Amino acid sequence: MGWQVTVDTDKCNGDGECVDVCPVEVFELNDGKADPVNMEECLGCESCVEVCETEAITVIEV
């Protein structure tokens, strides 16, 4: 099992909170938006979801 991480770029404000809080560095900021470039590393902890003020991130078990 793994985790699918998606970012709604229309909602993302690019503050980088998800980048800072993720313990396994799933996210990078690209063009001012969060990008889940290392999704395969996701632990499913949803820390990114909790800190995202704009509710732009979803984490789904696959």
trRosetta pair geometry for C-beta under 8 A, 3 or more apart (Angstrom, degrees):
i j d omega theta_ij theta_ji phi_ij phi_ji
1 61 6.1 2 179 -173 119 100
1 62 7.0 160 -160 81 70 45
2 40 6.8 -40 -150 -133 137 59
2 42 7.1 90 -180 64 81 102
2 61 7.6 157 89 -154 31 58
2 62 5.6 -22 72 63 79 93
3 39 7.1 -142 92 180 80 83
3 42 3.9 -105 71 105 128 129
3 43 7.5 -1 -2 68 148 12
3 44 4.6 -169 -78 -75 138 86
3 59 5.6 -7 -175 -170 118 94
3 60 7.0 145 -159 73 65 38
3 61 6.0 -42 -101 -101 69 50
3 62 6.7 143 -118 15 15 87
4 39 7.0 16 -136 -176 40 132
4 59 7.3 157 78 -155 49 44
4 60 4.7 -19 59 63 101 93
4 61 7.9 176 15 -97 80 3
4 62 4.8 70 -25 -29 106 128
5 26 6.0 67 22 165 172 141
5 36 4.1 169 98 -124 119 160
5 39 4.9 -158 33 -124 105 97
5 42 5.4 174 -37 -81 123 151
5 48 7.5 39 -145 67 125 153
5 57 6.9 -15 -167 -163 89 98
5 58 7.4 167 -150 85 44 51
5 59 5.4 -8 -102 -104 75 77
6 36 7.2 -86 -89 10 21 141
6 57 7.2 158 83 -150 49 50
6 58 5.1 -4 56 55 96 95
6 60 7.7 11 4 6 105 107
7 12 5.6 30 172 -62 110 134
7 27 8.0 95 -60 -117 140 114
7 33 6.9 144 131 163 137 100
7 34 4.8 -162 -125 88 155 99
7 35 6.8 -111 34 -96 147 32
7 36 6.2 165 -18 -19 108 97
7 56 5.5 30 -161 141 73 102
7 57 5.6 -18 -101 -96 72 72
8 11 4.2 42 97 20 112 111
8 12 6.5 169 85 -27 57 85
8 56 4.5 -132 54 -152 85 75
8 57 7.8 -132 14 -60 78 30
8 58 7.9 62 -25 -8 96 100
9 12 5.2 -43 -133 25 40 119
9 33 4.8 16 -135 -159 95 153
9 56 7.5 88 -75 -167 18 127
10 56 8.0 -177 67 -125 54 107
11 54 4.5 166 165 143 92 116
11 55 6.5 -69 170 78 149 64
11 56 3.7 -176 95 -94 110 94
12 33 4.7 88 100 -145 141 87
12 34 5.3 -144 -142 22 138 92
12 54 6.4 172 -100 73 24 141
12 56 4.3 141 -69 172 68 168
13 53 7.1 -26 23 67 134 108
13 54 5.4 145 -15 -31 101 141
13 56 7.8 -171 -3 -23 66 143
14 29 6.2 85 -154 -143 87 116
14 32 4.1 -21 -117 172 159 71
14 33 5.4 -71 -82 -83 96 38
14 34 7.0 -169 -106 -30 50 69
15 53 7.3 33 24 21 149 117
16 19 4.5 -44 -163 34 78 121
16 20 6.0 76 139 -22 86 99
16 29 5.6 -42 -93 -58 97 131
16 34 7.4 161 -101 -81 41 92
17 20 5.8 -60 -150 39 33 110
17 21 6.0 17 160 -11 70 114
17 48 7.9 138 109 -141 81 60
17 51 4.3 -148 145 143 122 120
17 52 6.6 177 77 -84 119 48
17 53 7.4 93 18 -12 153 90
18 21 6.1 -62 -136 43 28 101
18 22 6.1 37 165 -36 65 107
18 26 8.0 -65 156 74 102 101
18 27 4.9 64 118 5 104 167
18 34 5.1 34 58 -125 135 148
18 47 8.0 139 -136 107 63 78
18 48 3.9 49 -138 -143 100 98
18 51 6.2 174 -76 78 57 112
18 52 5.9 18 -61 -72 110 97
18 57 6.1 135 -100 -54 146 154
19 22 6.5 -51 -146 19 20 112
19 25 7.9 27 -159 -137 67 63
19 27 4.6 -114 -88 98 67 112
19 28 6.6 76 -115 -114 117 24
19 29 6.0 -52 -53 -36 150 90
19 34 6.7 -152 -46 -118 90 96
20 51 8.0 -114 68 139 96 164
21 47 4.6 -151 144 141 116 116
21 48 6.2 168 80 -83 114 55
21 50 7.8 -130 150 68 161 97
21 51 5.0 151 -12 -2 158 155
22 25 5.9 140 106 -79 114 20
22 26 4.9 -121 -166 25 150 89
22 27 5.6 143 -5 17 152 97
22 47 6.4 168 -92 77 46 117
22 48 5.6 15 -74 -64 96 107
23 43 6.9 -13 63 12 113 140
23 45 6.9 44 18 23 117 157
23 47 7.1 91 -15 20 90 153
24 38 7.1 -139 130 115 90 127
24 41 4.2 -163 144 149 124 114
24 42 6.9 -176 71 -94 132 26
24 43 6.0 132 -7 -22 137 103
25 28 8.0 36 178 -61 87 78
25 38 5.9 36 109 44 77 151
25 41 6.9 -2 67 98 69 157
26 36 5.3 -16 155 -144 100 82
26 37 7.4 153 168 51 47 56
26 38 4.9 -133 -129 74 43 86
26 39 6.1 66 -156 -93 105 38
26 41 5.6 -158 -86 73 76 101
26 42 5.2 49 -97 -79 139 82
26 48 7.2 -75 61 -46 129 148
27 34 5.0 -27 -155 -162 129 97
27 35 6.5 129 -152 64 70 43
27 36 5.8 -42 -90 -95 71 53
27 37 7.1 103 -139 17 25 81
27 38 7.8 -96 -28 36 24 89
27 48 6.8 131 -26 -117 135 138
28 34 7.8 140 74 -152 30 52
28 35 5.4 -30 67 63 78 98
28 37 5.0 1 14 7 112 133
29 32 6.6 8 178 -118 106 17
29 33 6.9 146 -153 66 68 24
29 34 6.3 -43 -98 -91 63 46
29 35 7.1 126 -129 12 15 91
30 33 6.3 -37 71 63 66 77
30 35 4.3 8 19 -11 117 144
30 37 7.7 107 -29 -54 129 120
34 48 8.0 142 -175 -165 155 124
34 56 7.1 133 41 103 124 129
34 57 7.0 -37 95 -76 150 111
36 39 4.6 61 145 -74 113 93
36 42 7.6 1 -162 -61 122 123
38 41 4.4 1 146 15 106 122
38 42 7.8 153 113 -41 72 71
39 42 5.6 -19 -168 -18 51 118
42 59 6.8 -172 -176 -140 139 114
44 59 6.2 155 -132 157 58 129
44 61 6.3 32 -119 -84 136 91
46 49 4.3 -32 -170 29 87 121
46 50 6.2 93 133 -25 83 93
46 59 5.2 -147 -95 44 81 143
47 50 5.6 -56 -152 35 35 114
47 51 6.5 17 158 -7 69 109
48 51 6.3 -66 -146 43 28 98
48 52 6.2 35 157 -35 65 110
48 57 5.0 -89 130 135 107 166
48 59 7.1 117 61 -47 110 124
49 52 6.0 -54 -146 22 27 115
49 55 8.0 32 -161 -133 74 59
49 57 5.2 -134 -91 94 62 106
49 58 7.1 60 -103 -112 114 30
49 59 5.8 -102 -43 5 124 109
52 55 6.0 132 113 -81 108 22
52 56 5.5 -127 -179 38 134 78
52 57 4.7 169 -36 16 162 109
